[in-house]
Amino acid sequence: KKIDTVLLDQGIDVDSLYIPSSETKRDHYPYPDYVCMAILEYYAFDASQANNATALRNYRLLARQTLREFIFRSVGIDPRNPVSGAWKCFQERIILNDKIPAGFFSVFREMVDITVPLINAGFELGPKTVPDISVGTRWANHWKRNNLSKKYGEIQKHPHVYPDWFPQSKAGKVPANIYPEEALGEFRRWLREDYVPKGFKDYLADKVQQKVIENAKAIEVLENLQRPELPNKKN
């Protein structure tokens, strides 16, 4: 109740203090920065603990800079330019996962047509926003549903690594699907014609609700992902 009161005083009315996330095999319950600050304010000024010195000291520290800025700087991202931070995150993940065996492709490497417009739209790429998990899950389901191993060959596993500052990195090297490169054309067609207008639209809607990206920016990203048709050739 006290936390709700603190949030309402700031004009924030939410149904839940955390945002459920299932982008990995385990459920996570991330708390937005404004909720963290409200909890800290409660323990600094309202809670009945014997000694609130630590809470007060931390509250004063974070009062000088927003919690969002504090979090960004702790992982080397400039909060005044989140696009550069997202590029840094993407580049780090690319470098860590740059050794895909010859003859195969990974979803993460091949979805650059989605990742780049997202970053340019100000999408905060990071531990809580891993769009390749959404793409990878749906593509794996499409592959299995259509028995594409019979057409292109069997899926193989290859270790995928997350940056040290991702909580997912605690799991170490995660076995991820890699696919025969003969299926690359089918993947790109599926990504363009199936995932972007359906799965990706749903993914962005969730991120808009979580305030990761503005609705106008999400619409802009979807529009930028539309690919033109070649003009009809006259005989």
GIJO-V404806 format. One record per backbone hydrogen bond with DSSP energy under -0.5 kcal/mol. NH is the residue of the N-H (numbers start at 0). CO is the residue of the C=O. E is the energy in kcal/mol with one decimal. If there is no record, write none. Layout:
NH|CO|E, NH|CO|E
This chain:
4|0|-2.1, 5|1|-2.2, 6|2|-2.3, 7|3|-2.7, 8|4|-2.1, 9|5|-0.7, 9|6|-0.9, 10|7|-1.6, 11|6|-2.7, 12|10|-0.6, 13|11|-0.5, 18|29|-2.8, 19|17|-0.6, 20|27|-2.3, 23|25|-0.6, 27|20|-2.8, 29|18|-0.9, 31|16|-0.6, 34|31|-0.5, 35|31|-2.0, 36|32|-2.2, 37|33|-1.6, 38|34|-2.4, 39|35|-2.3, 40|36|-2.5, 41|37|-2.1, 42|38|-2.2, 43|39|-1.8, 44|40|-2.1, 45|41|-2.4, 46|41|-2.4, 55|51|-2.6, 56|52|-2.6, 57|53|-2.5, 58|54|-2.4, 59|55|-2.6, 60|56|-2.0, 61|57|-2.4, 62|58|-1.7, 63|59|-0.8, 63|60|-0.7, 64|61|-0.6, 69|65|-2.2, 70|66|-2.8, 71|67|-2.6, 72|68|-2.7, 73|69|-1.6, 74|70|-0.8, 74|71|-1.1, 75|72|-1.5, 76|71|-2.9, 78|76|-0.7, 80|77|-1.8, 81|78|-0.5, 83|80|-0.9, 84|80|-1.3, 85|81|-2.5, 86|82|-2.4, 87|83|-2.2, 88|84|-2.2, 89|85|-2.6, 90|86|-2.9, 91|87|-2.4, 92|88|-2.1, 93|89|-2.4, 94|90|-2.5, 95|91|-2.0, 96|92|-1.1, 96|93|-0.5, 97|94|-0.9, 103|100|-1.4, 104|178|-2.2, 109|105|-1.7, 110|106|-1.0, 110|107|-0.5, 111|108|-0.6, 113|110|-1.7, 114|110|-2.1, 115|111|-2.5, 117|113|-1.7, 118|114|-2.4, 119|115|-2.5, 120|116|-1.2, 121|118|-2.0, 122|117|-2.2, 123|211|-0.6, 124|122|-1.8, 125|128|-1.3, 128|125|-1.3, 132|129|-1.8, 133|129|-0.7, 134|130|-2.2, 135|131|-2.8, 136|132|-2.3, 137|133|-1.9, 138|134|-2.7, 139|135|-2.3, 140|136|-1.8, 141|137|-2.3, 142|138|-2.8, 143|139|-2.3, 144|140|-2.8, 145|141|-1.8, 146|143|-1.2, 147|142|-2.3, 149|146|-1.0, 150|146|-0.5, 151|147|-3.0, 152|148|-1.9, 155|177|-2.3, 157|175|-2.4, 159|173|-2.9, 165|162|-2.1, 168|165|-1.8, 169|166|-1.7, 170|167|-1.5, 171|168|-2.1, 173|159|-2.8, 173|171|-0.5, 174|172|-0.5, 175|157|-2.5, 177|155|-2.5, 178|104|-2.7, 180|102|-2.6, 182|179|-2.3, 183|180|-1.8, 186|182|-2.4, 187|183|-2.5, 188|184|-2.1, 189|185|-2.6, 190|186|-3.0, 191|187|-2.2, 192|188|-2.9, 193|189|-2.4, 194|189|-2.3, 195|190|-2.4, 197|193|-1.1, 198|193|-0.6, 199|194|-3.5, 200|194|-0.6, 200|195|-0.6, 201|197|-2.0, 202|198|-2.3, 203|199|-2.7, 204|200|-1.9, 205|201|-2.0, 206|202|-1.8, 207|203|-2.3, 208|204|-2.0, 209|205|-1.7, 210|207|-1.3, 211|206|-2.9, 212|206|-0.9, 217|213|-2.4, 218|214|-2.3, 219|215|-2.0, 220|216|-2.5, 221|217|-2.1, 222|218|-2.2, 223|219|-2.4, 224|220|-1.1, 225|222|-1.2
